[in-house]
Amino acid sequence: MAIIGVGVDIADVPRFAEHIERVPELLDRLLTPAEQLKKNGKRRSAESLAARFSAKEALVKALQLPQIIPWQEAEVVSAFSGAPSFRLTGWVLEHFRQKGGETVHLSITHDADRTVTFVVVEGSGPRIVPPVDQPAPLLPGSPEALAELEKFREMARASRDARRAEREAARRDQS
């Protein structure tokens, strides 16, 4: 296997906590219920919550995903040993597989008011890192860039609508 991509992210814990206090529903958009709670059912600390979101940001960088992904489709989970890893679903898993991804390595650390996450994606696909002689990037606002952005937004909408339909079906089944 080869390294397909690498991503790192640093989160400011007090700033993350402030955002969550100010907009509580943001937490439900960014993290799954399992990511928000410890095994004993109590809410995780601000450091732990920020680290989980930071891990998702590092994954975005490692896979060169658009900056706004269906956050619920990249869930940080812990092995019995406590080692963190990802559970990918939906569009994020599909993108991971399209890139030839087979394994994701995740490392998380906390120090003072900062959390740092590091992600390495391995697989048999081509390296995601652009070659040195890569073509010029699309210019922001250009017709080509706007078309790519619209294509991504449509995929994100379809994924969101599918998740909503699944939730509605589950609610109807419970009734």
C-alpha positions in Angstrom: 0.0 0.0 0.0 1.1 3.6 -0.7 0.3 6.8 1.2 -2.5 8.4 -0.7 -2.8 11.5 1.4 -1.9 13.2 4.7 -3.9 15.8 6.7 -3.3 17.6 9.9 -5.5 20.0 11.9 -5.2 22.1 15.0 -8.2 23.1 17.0 -8.5 25.9 19.6 -10.6 24.3 22.3 -12.0 27.4 24.0 -13.0 28.8 20.6 -14.7 25.5 19.7 -16.5 25.5 23.0 -17.6 29.1 22.5 -19.1 28.3 19.1 -21.0 25.3 20.6 -22.3 27.4 23.4 -23.5 30.1 21.1 -25.0 27.7 18.5 -25.8 24.4 20.3 -27.3 22.8 17.2 -23.9 23.0 15.5 -22.7 20.1 17.6 -25.4 17.9 16.2 -24.4 18.9 12.7 -20.7 18.3 13.2 -20.7 15.2 15.4 -22.7 12.0 15.7 -24.5 11.2 19.0 -21.8 8.5 19.7 -19.1 11.1 19.2 -20.7 13.5 21.7 -21.1 11.0 24.5 -18.7 8.9 26.5 -19.3 5.2 27.0 -21.0 6.0 30.4 -23.5 8.3 28.6 -22.1 11.6 29.8 -21.2 14.3 27.4 -17.5 14.4 26.3 -15.3 17.3 27.4 -14.8 20.3 25.1 -11.3 19.0 24.3 -12.6 15.6 23.2 -15.4 17.2 21.1 -12.9 19.6 19.5 -10.5 16.8 18.8 -13.2 14.8 17.0 -14.1 17.7 14.8 -10.4 18.4 14.2 -10.0 14.8 13.1 -12.7 15.2 10.5 -10.9 18.4 9.2 -7.7 16.5 8.9 -9.5 13.7 7.0 -10.9 16.4 4.6 -7.3 17.5 3.9 -5.9 14.0 3.5 -8.6 13.1 1.0 -8.7 16.6 -0.6 -12.4 16.7 0.0 -14.4 19.9 -0.4 -14.4 21.9 2.8 -18.1 21.2 3.6 -18.7 17.5 3.8 -21.6 15.5 5.3 -19.9 15.5 8.7 -22.0 12.7 10.1 -20.6 10.4 7.4 -17.1 10.5 9.0 -17.4 9.3 12.5 -14.5 9.1 15.0 -14.7 5.8 16.9 -12.4 4.2 19.4 -10.9 0.7 19.4 -11.1 -1.4 22.6 -7.5 -0.1 23.2 -8.8 3.4 23.1 -7.0 4.2 19.8 -9.0 6.5 17.6 -10.1 5.6 14.0 -12.8 6.5 11.5 -16.0 4.8 10.5 -16.9 6.2 7.1 -20.3 5.9 5.5 -22.3 7.4 2.6 -20.7 9.9 0.2 -17.5 10.2 2.3 -16.9 6.4 2.1 -17.7 6.4 -1.6 -15.2 9.2 -2.2 -12.6 7.3 -0.1 -13.0 4.2 -2.2 -12.9 6.1 -5.4 -9.6 7.5 -4.4 -8.3 3.9 -3.8 -8.3 4.3 0.0 -8.0 1.2 2.1 -6.8 2.3 5.5 -7.1 5.5 7.5 -4.7 6.1 10.4 -5.7 8.7 13.0 -3.7 10.3 15.8 -5.1 12.8 18.3 -3.3 14.7 21.0 -4.3 17.5 23.4 -2.0 20.1 25.0 -3.3 23.1 27.0 -6.0 24.7 24.9 -5.1 23.0 21.7 -5.8 19.7 20.1 -3.9 18.4 17.1 -5.0 15.6 14.8 -3.0 13.8 12.1 -4.5 11.6 9.4 -2.7 9.3 6.9 -4.7 7.6 4.2 -3.2 4.5 2.6 -4.4 2.5 -0.4 -3.7 1.2 -3.8 -5.0 4.2 -5.6 -2.9 7.0 -7.1 -1.5 9.5 -4.6 -3.9 12.4 -4.1 -1.0 14.8 -3.7 -0.8 16.9 -6.9 2.3 16.4 -9.0 4.9 19.2 -9.1 4.0 20.0 -12.7 0.2 20.1 -12.0 -2.0 22.3 -14.2 -3.0 25.7 -12.9 -6.0 25.5 -10.4 -9.4 26.7 -11.4 -9.9 30.4 -10.8 -12.4 31.2 -8.1 -15.6 32.4 -9.8 -14.7 31.0 -13.2 -17.4 29.0 -15.0 -15.3 25.8 -14.6 -14.9 26.4 -10.8 -18.6 27.2 -10.4 -19.6 24.1 -12.3 -17.3 21.9 -10.0 -18.8 23.6 -6.9 -22.4 23.0 -8.1 -21.5 19.4 -8.8 -20.3 19.0 -5.3 -23.3 20.8 -3.8 -25.6 18.5 -5.7 -23.9 15.4 -4.3 -24.0 16.9 -0.8 -27.7 17.7 -1.2 -28.4 14.1 -2.5 -26.6 12.6 0.5 -28.4 14.9 3.0 -31.8 14.1 1.4 -31.0 10.3 1.6 -30.1 10.7 5.3 -33.3 12.6 5.9 -35.4 9.9 4.1 -33.7 7.2 6.2 -34.5 9.1 9.4 -38.1 9.6 8.4 -38.5 5.9 7.5 -37.0 4.9 10.8 -39.5 7.3 12.6 -42.4 5.8 10.7 -41.3 2.3 11.5 -41.1 3.2 15.3 -44.7 4.6 15.2 
